[in-house]
Amino acid sequence: MAEGDEAATEKKGSNKLVVILLAVLIVVILAIGAVVTTLLLTGGDDKPAGEGEETTEQSEEAAEPKGPPITVSLGDPITVNLSKPNDANVLQVQLDLVTRDPKIEEMIKTQRSRIVNDVMLVLSDVDSAELRTRAGKESLQESLTEEINRILEDDSELEQPVENVYFTKLLMQ
């Protein structure tokens, strides 16, 4: 009988070992699942702060002055005759320029006449039918931003002195 008790004790001991191993295995699987889910939901590609080298984009941003946005109005509305009139012959816009550098704000004020002149040249080539769509307005906004930056880049070391141009008034008649 002593042999039977020993066999029963060993069987109970091995059952406990199997239960413990299964519990550990389940906990490990759940932990791996949580890590994978977290990485999928948060992107997982990002390096923690301070790791890796600085990218060229980060170094360019460091070179540019960053501060609060400065909005500069070009003043009175600009009115032009359209070269391709469809149902509208006249376009009137009022613009605000956004920069982050106070030096650029001063440059905009000193270069205002040249900026307004070049804006008028761009506006006169606008197709009124195209300008009625959102895409047309966004395209004009990009064209104006590029044209104004072309003027300001001559006197500035910044690659893009004006971040954006906003229409505060846009009227076609």
Secondary structure, DSSP 8 states (H G I E B T S, - for coil): -HHHHHHHHHHHHHHHHHHHHHHHHHHHHHHHHHHHHHHHHH-S----TT-S---HHHHHHHHS---S-EEEE--S-EEEE-SB-SS--EEEEEEEEEES-HHHHHHHHHTHHHHHHHHHHHHHT-BHHHHTSHHHHHHHHHHHHHHHHHHHHTT-S-S-S--EEEEEEEEE-
